[in-house]
């Protein structure tokens, strides 16, 4: 897989830790994707300016570019690693040493396992097609109307945007044509996942037509591991869900700052409880809207093809349960504040952590 780039330097200790992490990721992918049928190769870091990664059959090695590791998200590193493992599988699993590098067997292997088969470039999120783009434009216009100072008009605009999303996904799901899926990581990489972050991920999965899963991330410059939310879905639904994730994350923090000022609080002892309350309150609001949609006959029963895509990307998924913060007065205040949130179009250029929502077109 080819791509030019510029790499910083790693210390010998960080390089050694990085290679250990690549070995661990290879073993994980081998178990999940290839049923442990591949034999572990050696791993190398490359300085080439035109190659992200390569499977070197002559010496049974997988090479990963330092520039890829240092300049791109860890998710891109894993996608490139899977790509090279697919090459290894074609050679050593299928015994096809004379087929073209990106030939039919390689493409079939990638399609079956949900691996990016592109011969060059960093794996990217797919783009919305014309139909989904029109839906995004209409939703952006509705969320612009949701900026109205009239609370009833704002609520009506947000409800209309939700109904449009539901109707669009029901119409597409009812059609016979295949739907393309992709993935995107949103939010911060964290060593400890809080209740508010877990609730936000559930909100996206339950109300915005994506699947949300916490995946491990490695930070090579720190030699540390963390977790981040991965969303899977159609390009348009990913665009909206990423925006909602950023909008709610920023809004919850702003509401906490407002609450601290109003209550005369000087510390952040109850911040996590308040943020958990905010997400819980907004989730309850969306659940009420969902009930109205059901009464109108608009019932979403899920997307089996998306479930299949998620299982191909993550063959082994387990649920983790954890105790949340105490349900104190701060949680109750946060719940009330969350129930009053109205999604609307963001101010351009603000909040670098926020998901990008396509601007309304004239």
N, C-alpha and C positions, 0 to 999 in steps of 0.2 A: 504494500500500500504506500503510495508516494505522496509527498507534500513537503514543500520548502518551509523553513522557519528559522528562528534564532533562539539558541539555548543559553541559559546561564550555566554556572558551574555548580556541581555538587561535591561535597567533601567525600572522602573515601568511606567514612562511616555511613553517610546518608546513601551513597550508592550501594553499599552492602545491604543496608536495610531495605532499599528499594528492590533489589534483586530477590531478597527473601519474600517480599510482598508479592512480586510477580509470580514466584513459584507457588505461593499459597493461592493466588487467584487462578493460576493454571490448574492446580489440583481441584479447586472448587468447580471450575467449568468442566473439567474432565469427568468429575462425578455426575454433575447435573445434566450435561449435554451429551456426553459420549459414553456414559455408563462405565467409566473407568477403563475403557478399552485402549486408550492411548498410553504410550510409554513416555515417561517424563524426559524431555529434552534438556539441553543446557540453555541458559539465558544470558543474553549479552545486551549491553547498551551501546547504541551506535551514534556516531557524530555526523553521519551523512546529512546533507542538506535537502535531499529529494525523497527520502524514504521515511515513512512513519514507523513501519515495522515490516519484517519479512521472515518467512520460514526458509531456513537454509538447509536444504535436504542433505547436502554432502556431509555436513558435520552435525546434523540433527540439532540445530540450534534455532531458537526464536530470538530475533533481535528487535528491540524497541528503541526508538529514537529518544535521546535525552530531551530534545526540543518538544516532543509530544508530551512527555511527562511534566515538564516545567511550564509549558505555555497553554495547556489545555486541561479541562476538567478530567478527574480520574475516570469518569464514565466513558470518555473518549478513549482513554488508554485501554479500558476493558474491552471496548468494542473492537479496537485494533487487535488486541490479544486474541479475541474470539475469531476474528478474520484469519489470523495466521494459524490458529488451531484447526480451522476448517481446511486450510491447505495441508496441514499435517495429516488430517484425517483422510483426505483424498489419496495421499501418497501411502501412508502406513496402514490406515484402516481399510481402504478399498483396494490398495495395491496398484493404483493407477499412476505410474510414474511418467508416462509419456503423453498424457492428456495436456492440453493447453492450460497454463496456470489458472485462468479464470474461465475454464471450460464448463461444459454442461454438468458434470458431476459436482464440481465446486459450487455452481449456482444452485443446484438442487439441494445440496447439503445446507447451504446458507438459508434457502427458503424454508426448508423443513425445520430448522432450528431458530429461525428469526434472527439471523446474523446479517450484518451489512455486507453485501457482496461487492460493493463498489471497489474498483481497482485503485482509486486514488482519492485523496481528500479526507479531512477529518469528518467522521460520521456526524451528520446534521439532522435536525428535526425536519420532517417533510413539510412542504408548503400546502396551504389550503387550496383546493380547486376552486373553480369559478363559483360553483353553487355555494360552497362553504364561505367563500369570501363575501358573497352578497349577504349571507346570514350575519357574518361578523360586522359588516357595515351597518346593518339594521340594528343590531344590538348596541353598537357604539352610539348610534343616534338616540336610542331609547335611554341609555345610561346618561347621555348628555341632558335629556329631559329630567332625569332623576336628580339633577342639581337644583331643581326648583325649590325655593324657600317654602312653598306650600307643601306641608307634609303629606297631604292626601295625593297631590299630583306626583310627588316624588315616589311615594309607595306604589302608585298605579303604574308609573313608568318602569320601576324595577320589576313589578309583577308581570308586566307585559314582556319584558326581556326574558324572564324565566320561562314564561309560557312559549315564547318564540323558540327558545332553545329546545324545550321539550317537544314541541310540534315538529321542528326540523329533524331531530333525532328519531322520532317515531316514523316520519315519512321516509327517511333514508333507510332505517332498519326494515321497513316494510318492502322496500325495493329489492330487486334480485341481484343488483350489481355489487361487486366486491368493494369493500371499504379499506382504505389504506390506514395503517396505524403507525405511530411513532412513540417516542418517549422523551421526557424532559425532566431535568432535575430542578427543583424550586426551593427557595429558602436557604437558610444557612446550614453549613455542616456543623453538627453539634456532637459533643461527646455524651450528652445526657438529654434525652427526649422528654420534654415536659408534657403535662396533660393538655395544655392549650394547643401545643403543636400536634399532638395525636388527634385531638378533636377537630382541628382545622383540616387535617388529612382526611378524616371521615366525612366532613362536610363536602369536600371536593368529590369524593367517591360516591356519596349518596345523592348529590344534587346537581353535579356538573358533568356527568356522563364520561368520567374517566375512572381508571383504577389508580389507587394510590398505595404505594408500598415503601417502607423504610428500607434503604439499602446501605451497605457499608461503603465507606469512602476512605481512601488513604491520602494523607497529606505528605508528599515526599520531602518537602523542605523542613518539615517538623518531625518526620518519622512517627506520625501519630495517626490513629484511626478515628473515624467518627461515623455519623449517619446523616443521610439526607433523604428528603422525600422524592421518590421517582413517580411521575405521572405517566400513564400509558393511555393513549386514546387517538382519536382522529386529530389531524393538525388544527382544525378550528376549535375543537373542544379543549385541546391542550392550550391554545392561545387564551381562551377565556378562563380556564381553571388557573393558569399561571398568574393572570391578572388578579383574579379573586384572591389567590393566596397572598400575593404581595399587598393588595389593598387591605385585607382583613388584618394581616400582621402589623402593618403600619398604623391602622386605625385603632387596634387594640392598645398599642403602646401609647398613642396620643390620648386615648380615653383614660389610661392609667395616670398619665401626667396630669390631666385635668382633675381626676379624682384626688390625687395627692394634694394638689393645690387647694381644692375646695375643702378637703378634710383636714388640712393643716398637717399632713404627714411629712416626716423628714427622712424616713428610710424606705427601703424596698422590701421589707419583710413579707408583706402580703401581696407583692406584685404577681407572683405565680398564681395565687388563688384568684386574684382579680381577672387576670388574663384568661384563666380557665373558665371563669364565669362569663366573660365576654363571648367566647366561642360557644359555650353552652347556650347562651341566650340567643345568639344568631342562628344556631342549629335548630332551636325550637321554633323560631320564626319561619325558617325554611320548611320545617316539617308541617306547619300549618298551611303554608302555600301548597305543599305537595298534596295534602288532604283535599284541598279545593280542586286541584287538577284531577284527582281521582273521581271526585263527584261529578266532574264534567266529562268523564269518560276518557281522560288522557292518562293512561297507565303505562309506566315504563317497567318492563319486565326484565331488563338487562340485555346485554349484548354478548351472545355466545362466542362470536368471532373475536371480540376483544378479550374475553376470558382465555381463549386459546392462545392469543398473542402474549398475554401475560404469563401463561404457563410455559410457553416456549422460552421467554426471556428469563424466567425464574422457575425452573422445574421443581425446586423444593422451597416452599413458603411455609413459615410457621407463625402462629399468632403469639404475641407476647402481651401479657396482662400486667399492669402495674398500678399501684395505688396512687391516686391523685392527691392534690393538696386538700387540707381540711376545708369543709364547707362552712366558712365563717361569714362574717358580715361583708368582708371584701368580696368574696365570691358572689354574694347576693347583689351587691352594687354592680359588679361586673356583668352579672346576668341581665340586670335591667338595662344597662348601657348597651349590651350586645343585641338585645331584642329591639332596640331602636335604630340600629344601623341600617342605612339605605345605601346599596351599591350605586355608585355613579361614576361617570367618566373622569379619569384622573387629570390633574393639571400636567401638561406636557413638561417633561424635563425634571420632574421631581421624583424622589424616592428611587434611587438606583436599585434597590432590592425588589422593587415592585415588578410584577409581571407586566409585559408590554401589551396594551390593548390597542388594536388598530383604530386610528382616528376615523371619525365619520367623514364620508365623502359627500361633496355637494352634488 
